[in-house]
Amino acid sequence: MLGKFSKILLVCLALAPSGAFAAPDGVIRQSDAICDPNAPTHCLAPTAGGGMANSTKLSTVAGSTITTTSTYQSVLASNASRNGCTFQNNGTHTMYLYLDSTGGSTPPSGNTKSISLVAGTSFSCSIGGNLVIGDELWATGTSGDAYTVISQ
């Protein structure tokens, strides 16, 4: 059975010009915003009442490389008001992410409490519903391997 939101979503997609709106991963869920790929900051976002509302969210995109092998570097400052973030490993080796909620200047040595990302994979700060990790993100890996961080 389709809920109120699903019917609105289907109508929006049916009336949109070919390719005008798309879910980021191609799978449409009731929790997804629908964004115009030609103007990705123009979106329709789901509301608590099951409808859609205009939403303009500006993202910050930063790319860099691991500077020193096996040494953590801060890649995204902590932000309690963060709307979302994605870290993409664009390198050819595994990278390790450490989330720090303590505000420390450096994470602990070693990778025992880190998230490992093989080449080509990504990490999202969204953890379900409207919950977003606001901790500082630290990364390490092999010197010269590239990564991209997108945050809102």
Buried (B, 14 or more C-beta within 10 A) or exposed (E): EEEEBBEBBEEBBEEEEEEBBBBEEEEBEEEBBBBBEEEEEBBBBBEEEEEBEEBEBEEEEEEEBBEEEEEBBBBBEBBEEBBBBBBBBBBEBBBBBBBBEEEEEEBEEEBEEBBEBEBEEEBEBBEEEEEBBBBBBBBBBBBEBBBBBBBB
